[in-house]
Amino acid sequence: MRKTEPILFAVLCLLLFTSELFSQTDKEQIVSIRMASNSALKSYANEEVLSYLTDDVLTTTGNGTLLCGKEELKHYILEGGKSKMYWIRDTKDIVINAKRGLAWETGVWNGYDPEKSTGSIVNGNYSAMWTKASGEWKIKSQLFVTLGEK
């Protein structure tokens, strides 16, 4: 039994070291969530899209409409009816405040409607405030500004 203790200790140390080595940074977590959110948007998986937001999320749409809360945003999405429009966000910068569990993301967004064109038909800039208050990164506030249309 005494010979197995050092082996078990070495394995435990190795597991702790490699889990630290391979754990994602906060920035990597946000980028990963953003990619998953983009994929869900493109697949019209609305419930998954909403899962990346806090319940009290504030969203300002590209035309300036302010939506308060996840339920209001869900209603807004469903009002789109049979529209095939979806948006893809391309992150340009993420700044993390680990002490407060907050992050600021900025980038560009492109809107696509596969029934009208293969390329983007509307685009602009966006910013998002992320919070890790629940233990996982979620969007607390997001602002979209439409800057280009075809």
N, C-alpha and C positions, 0 to 999 in steps of 0.2 A: 504494500500500500504506500510506503514511503517513496518509492520510485515514481509513482504516478503523480504525486503532488507537484514536483517541479514541472512535469510535462503539462499538467492541467494549468498551472500558473503561466507557463509560456504560451499555451494556446489562448488563455484569457487575455493576456497582454497583446498578443497578435490580433485578436478580434477587436479589442478596444482601439488599437492603433489604426487598423485598416478601416474601421467604421468612421473614425475621425478623418482619415485620409480621403474617403470616398463620399462623405456627407456633402450635400449641396450647400453652397453659400446662400444667403438671403437673396442676392441678386439672381443667382442661378435658379432658385425656386420660383421667383417672379417670372423670369423668362420662360421657364417650363410651363407655368400656369397660363401665361399669355399665349403660348403656342397651342396649348390644349383648348383654350377659349376660342382662338381663331379657327381651329379645326371644328369645334362644336358649332360655331357660327356658320361655317361653310356647309356643314351637314344639317343645318336647321334643327339642331338639338337644343331647343330653347331652355329646357329644364337644366341641362348641363351648363349652359351659358350663365344662367342665373345662379348656379351653385358657387360661382367664383366671386359673388358679390355679398356684401353685408346686407342684412334685412333692411337697414335704413339708408341704403345707398342713394346718393344724389347723382343724377345724370342730366347733363345739359346736352341736348342733341345738336347736330350740326346746324340746324336752323334756329337754335336758341330756345327751344322748348325745354323747360325744367321739369323733370320727373322726380318725385320724392318717394323713395322706397322701392323695394324689389317688386311688390305687387303692382304698383303703378307702371313700372317699366314692363312687366309681363303683359299687362293690359295693352300698352302702347304697341308692343311687338305683335300681339294677336290682332290688333286693329289693322295691321298691314295686310291682312287677308291672305290672298293667294300670291302676293308679291314674292318673287324669288330673290329679292335684294338681300345681300349679306355684306358684312364689313370685315376687312382684315386690317389689323393694327400691326405696324412695323415699328418696334421699339428702337429709339435712337439713344436714349440715356435713362439710367436708373440711379437714383441717389438714395442711400439707405441711412436711416437714423435708428440703429440697432437698440440704443438705450430706450427710446420711446416706442419701438416697434412700428415705425412709420416708414414709408417709402414714397418717392416721387418719380413717376415714369412719364417720359415725353416721347412723342414720335409722330408718325404720319399714319393716316388711315386712308383706305381706298374702298369704295363701294362698288360692288359688282352685281349685275343683273344678267344671268346667263341667257335669259330670253331676249335680251337686247344687244348684247355685245360680249365678246370674250375678254375684252379689256375693262379697266376701271371706267365707270361713267360719272363718278363723283369722288372727290377726295378732299383732304384737308389735314389739319394738325389736331393732335389730342394730347391731353395730360390726364394722368390718373393718380389719385392718392390711395395708397395701399395701407392696410393696418394688419398687424399680427396679434391684435388683442385677444382673439379667440384661440391663439396657438398656431394658426395657419394663416398664410397671407390671403387676404381678400380685398377687393376693391371697395373703398368707402365713398369715393367721389370720382366722377369722370366728366371731362369737358371735351366736347368735339366742336370744331369750327370748320364749316364747309368753306373751302377756298377755291375749288375748281369744279366745273361741271361741263359735261359734253352734251 
